[in-house]
Amino acid sequence: MINIDWKKNNKIYIRNFSESFDLHNVVQLLLVKALRRKNRFDPIYTEFEYNGSYPDIFMKIKNDIYIFEIQEKITKKWKKEVIKKYEEVNLIIVPLSKFSTDSIKEIKEILKDYII
């Protein structure tokens, strides 16, 4: 039984501030926002501890748990491990290869004017 933690619900936690994670973080943010628009009252967490692990997105709809893993390099070994780790819930793997970094570069260029 997962109780709703209202302090963590809808919060986007950034665990890695490296530039190499920019696309991951943007995809995570937009996915959480899209999930929230569709599922207004269901708990959604990022980097939420679940069974000793911290999936990118954890969501509970009624009695169903959904785990989203956003991954750049999906190897057979990684996929096998993550499927086993989350075999009791609904796992959704989001491959970063489907997204372009070009728009991230444009946004970062514009934001340079606002960095203090």
C-alpha positions as CSV (number, residue, x, y, z in Angstrom):
1,M,0.0,0.0,0.0
2,I,1.5,3.3,-1.1
3,N,0.2,6.4,0.8
4,I,0.2,9.7,-1.1
5,D,3.0,11.9,0.0
6,W,1.6,15.3,-0.7
7,K,5.0,17.0,-0.2
8,K,6.6,14.9,-3.0
9,N,3.6,14.6,-5.3
10,N,4.1,16.5,-8.6
11,K,7.7,17.5,-7.7
12,I,10.4,17.0,-10.3
13,Y,13.6,16.0,-8.7
14,I,16.8,16.4,-10.6
15,R,19.4,13.9,-9.5
16,N,22.2,14.8,-11.9
17,F,23.0,18.4,-13.0
18,S,25.5,17.2,-15.7
19,E,24.8,18.6,-19.1
20,S,24.6,15.1,-20.4
21,F,21.3,14.7,-18.5
22,D,19.6,17.8,-19.9
23,L,17.5,15.9,-22.4
24,H,16.6,13.3,-19.8
25,N,15.4,16.0,-17.4
26,V,13.4,17.8,-20.0
27,V,11.7,14.6,-21.2
28,Q,11.0,13.7,-17.6
29,L,9.4,17.1,-16.9
30,L,7.2,17.0,-20.0
31,L,6.2,13.4,-19.4
32,V,5.1,14.2,-15.8
33,K,3.2,17.2,-17.0
34,A,1.4,15.2,-19.7
35,L,0.6,12.4,-17.3
36,R,-0.7,14.9,-14.8
37,R,-3.0,16.6,-17.3
38,K,-4.5,13.2,-18.2
39,N,-4.6,11.8,-14.6
40,R,-5.5,14.8,-12.5
41,F,-5.7,13.2,-9.0
42,D,-3.4,10.2,-9.1
43,P,0.0,10.4,-7.4
44,I,3.0,11.0,-9.6
45,Y,6.5,11.1,-8.2
46,T,10.0,11.4,-9.6
47,E,13.0,9.7,-8.1
48,F,10.6,8.0,-5.6
49,E,12.0,5.1,-3.6
50,Y,10.2,2.0,-4.6
51,N,11.4,-1.5,-3.5
52,G,14.9,-0.3,-3.0
53,S,15.2,1.5,-6.3
54,Y,14.5,5.1,-7.6
55,P,12.6,5.0,-10.9
56,D,12.5,8.1,-13.0
57,I,8.7,8.3,-12.6
58,F,6.4,6.4,-10.3
59,M,2.6,6.7,-10.7
60,K,-0.3,4.9,-9.1
61,I,-3.7,4.8,-10.7
62,K,-6.3,3.0,-8.5
63,N,-4.5,-0.2,-7.6
64,D,-2.1,-0.2,-10.5
65,I,1.5,1.0,-10.2
66,Y,3.3,2.4,-13.3
67,I,7.1,2.8,-13.4
68,F,8.7,4.9,-16.2
69,E,12.4,4.5,-16.9
70,I,13.9,7.1,-19.3
71,Q,17.0,5.6,-20.7
72,E,19.6,6.7,-23.3
73,K,21.3,3.4,-23.9
74,I,19.0,0.4,-23.7
75,T,21.1,-2.7,-23.7
76,K,19.8,-6.3,-23.5
77,K,21.4,-6.6,-20.1
78,W,19.9,-3.4,-18.7
79,K,16.5,-4.2,-20.1
80,K,16.5,-7.7,-18.6
81,E,17.5,-6.3,-15.2
82,V,14.9,-3.5,-15.2
83,I,12.1,-5.9,-16.3
84,K,13.0,-8.3,-13.5
85,K,13.3,-5.4,-11.0
86,Y,9.8,-4.2,-11.8
87,E,8.1,-7.4,-12.8
88,E,5.2,-6.9,-10.3
89,V,4.2,-3.5,-11.8
90,N,3.6,-1.9,-15.2
91,L,7.0,-0.9,-16.6
92,I,7.2,1.7,-19.4
93,I,10.6,2.3,-20.9
94,V,11.1,5.6,-22.7
95,P,14.0,5.6,-25.1
96,L,15.8,8.9,-25.2
97,S,16.9,8.1,-28.8
98,K,13.4,9.1,-29.9
99,F,14.1,12.7,-29.0
100,S,16.3,15.4,-30.5
101,T,18.8,17.4,-28.6
102,D,18.6,20.3,-31.1
103,S,15.7,22.1,-29.4
104,I,17.5,21.8,-26.0
105,K,20.5,23.6,-27.5
106,E,18.3,26.4,-28.8
107,I,16.7,26.8,-25.4
108,K,20.0,26.9,-23.7
109,E,21.3,29.6,-26.1
110,I,18.3,31.8,-25.3
111,L,18.6,31.2,-21.6
112,K,22.2,32.4,-21.6
113,D,20.9,36.0,-21.4
114,Y,19.2,35.2,-18.1
115,I,22.0,33.4,-16.2
116,I,23.4,35.5,-13.3
